[in-house]
Every structure is written in C-alpha cells, then in structure tokens.
Amino acid sequence: MKSIVRCFALIGALAAFAGCSAATDAGTPQEGDKADDQGADISSTQQAVTVGWTPWTSEEYPPIVCDSGSLFNAVQCSGSYCDNTSAYCQASGGSVGPSSWTSYFSEEGTNYRYCPAGYWVTGLACRGNYCDDISLQCTRIYSISEANCYWTGWVSEEGGGYLSFGSRYYARGAQCNGSNCDNKRFYVCQPG
C-alpha cells in the first residue's frame, strides 16, 4: 500500500513539477539556470534505501534511491569510466514531498543539473555505455532549507572512487566530465 501511495505521489509531482535545472555553459554551473530538454523516463523498479549504502547502479541496473527523507551524503564508483555508482543515504530530519527526475546529462552539451530550491538529490539513474548519461531524482524536503553550499572535488575510480560530502552536507546537484561521464562532482549544501 505504501508503494502505491508513493507511485500516485510521484505521478502527481511529475504533472505539477517541471524538473530540475541545468546551466548553459561548460564552466562552473550556476544554480537557477534552466534545462531545456525533457525529464528522464525512469523505470519503477528502483532500489530504495532509507539509511546506508544503496546497491550499485549503472545502465544495466535499476536506479538507486534514498527513501523516507534520506539524502545523498557520499558516493562511490567502480569499474571503467566510473561505470557503477552507489550512494550513502543519511536521514535529513525533514519530511518528504513530491519528486521528479531531471533530464539526462553527460559531458557532451550541458553537463550538470541542479534541483530547485527546497529540493534535494534522492536518486540517480544511468543509461548509455558506462553510465554515460545521468539523471537525478529531486525530492522536496520540508522543514529544511539550503545553507553553506559548495561544489565538491571530482570523484572517479582512478582516484579511489569514494567521495564524502562532509558532516550534514547533502547533494542538490551534480556535474560530470571526461569520456562517458567518467569524473563526477556534486553541488552540496547543509540544511539551514
């Protein structure tokens, strides 16, 4: 029953919410820039985790999702071109609202996406060889706002494949560069 309610909430959110935003140049992204393409078409077979590490995702696996108000606090990747990605879900203390998926992005063209104000990254999906194209799930989290935001350093399998965002920092966007979106970094904020 709980998953049926979430499905209806997601359908309603998709109808009411236009998705996350993207910047228009290849430099450092600026929050608030608009995406001009369609949102991702994501399967309903998501791998949801409330607290802890998600399973791995890639183009051959279902999306990963943090559940029940948990948010991305760290990521790890493995395989050629950072093919497989997992995220650490940490409880945010906020209550969950509607969700939407961004359009896919890669190193070609607009290579990043943000969640709108009040929305945080709660999921990640891949398509294309080596997880070349990425889509982020943005979820409204009530009772918290964004503060002390910054771009993390880059993560890839060549550098150990692990990136922590810091104590009580959660993802609100992501960017990639290198062949097949090999290197990834995240726009992170603390709850205000």
N, C-alpha and C positions, 0 to 999 in steps of 0.2 A: 504494500500500500504506500509506503514511504517513497519508493522509487517512482510510482505512478504520479504522486503529488509533485515530485521533482520534475518529472517529464512535462507535466502541464505548466509548471512554473517556468521551465526553460522555454517552452513554446510561446508562452505569453511574453517572456522577456525578449525573445527574438523578434516578436512582432512590434514591440514597443521600443526596442533599443537598437540603434544603428551600428553598433560595434565599437571597436577601439580605434584610436587614431594613429596616424603614421606621419612621418616628416617627408619632405620632398627633395632633400639633397643627400649626398653621401657623407656629410660631415657628422658632427655630434648632433643627435636628434634633439629637437625642441618639443617639449610637451605641449599638446594642444593642436599640433598640425593634423590635418585631416587625411584619412585614407580615401582613395578614390575607387577602389575595387570592392567586389562582393565579399561577404563573410565566408568563412570556411564551412564546408558541408561535412560535419563530423558524425561519425558512427555513434550509436547509442551504447556500444559495448566498451564503456570507459572503465579504467582501472582506478577506482576511488580508494583513497586512504585518508583517515582522519588525522593521525599523528604518526610520524615516522617516514621512512623511505618508501617511495612508490616503487612498483615494478619498473622495469625498463620499457621505454617506448622507442619506436623507430617506424619507418614506413610500413613494415610488416606486422606491427603490433598496434593494439588499441591505444588511444590517447591516455595520458596519465592525468589524474585529477585529485586535488585536495578537497576533502569533504567537510561539512559541518563547521564552516567558518575558519578552517585551517588555511594557511597561505604558504607559498614557496619561501623558504628561509635559506636554502642551499641547493646546489645542483651538482651532479656528477655526470661524466660522459665517458664512453669507452668505444673502442673499435675505430677503424679508419675514418677520418673526417669527423670524428666525434659522433659517429653513427647512432649510438644508443644513449639515451638520456634518461636520468632518474632525478626526482626532486625530493627534498626533505620537506614534509608538511608539518607546520608548527601552529598550534592554536593561537588565534589572534585576539580572542576576547570579544569580538564583535558578533553581531547576528547577521545571517545570510539573507541577501536579497536576490534579485534576478541576475542571470548570467548570459553572456553572449561570447561567441568566438570571433576573433579578428580574422581578416583575410590572411591568406598565406603570404609569407615574405621570405626572401632569400638574399644572398649577396648581390644578385642581379637586380637592378632597379632600387626601389625604396626598401632598404634593408633593416627596418625596425618598425615596431609597433608599440604604442602605449595604451594603457587602459585609461578611460576617462576619470575625472575627479570622483572620488568615492568608490572606485572600482579597483580591484587588486587581482593579480595573476593567481589563478587557482588551477589551471590546467595547461597542458601542452600536447599538441598533435603534430605528426610529421607526415610528409608524403615526398615522393621522389627518391632517387638513389641516395643512400647515405643520409637520409633525413634532410635532404637539401632544402625543402620548403617547410616552414614552421608556422603554426597558428597558435595563438594564446587564448585561453579561456579567461575572460574578465568577469569578475563577480562583484556585485555591490555588497560591501560590508558596512552595515550600520554601526553606529556608536564609535567609529574611529575615523580620523582624518589623516592626511599625509603631512609629515614633517621631516626635516633634515634629509632630503632626497639627494642621491648621487648616483653616478654610473660606476659599476664595479669594474675591476680589471677583466681581462679576457680569460676564458677557460677553453681548453681543448685537451685531447688525450695526450698530446706531446708534452704538455706541462703537468702531467699528473692526473688531469681530468676531474679535479674537485674544486669547487668554489663555494665558500660560506659567505653569506651576505653580512654577517655580524649580528650581535645580540639584538633581538627585536627589530630587525630590518627585514622587509618583505618586498617581493618583486611587484612592480607596477608596469614594467615594460621590458623589452629585450631587443637586442641588435645582433647581427651576425656579419662576418666577413670571411674571406678565404673560400677556396673551392668547396662546393657542396655545403656551404654554411658551416665550415669547419670550426671557426672561432666564434664563441658566443659571450656576450656580456649582458648585464641586467641593470635596469633602472630600478633602484630600491629606495624605500622610504621607511621611516619609523612611524608607528601610529601616534597621532597627535592628540 
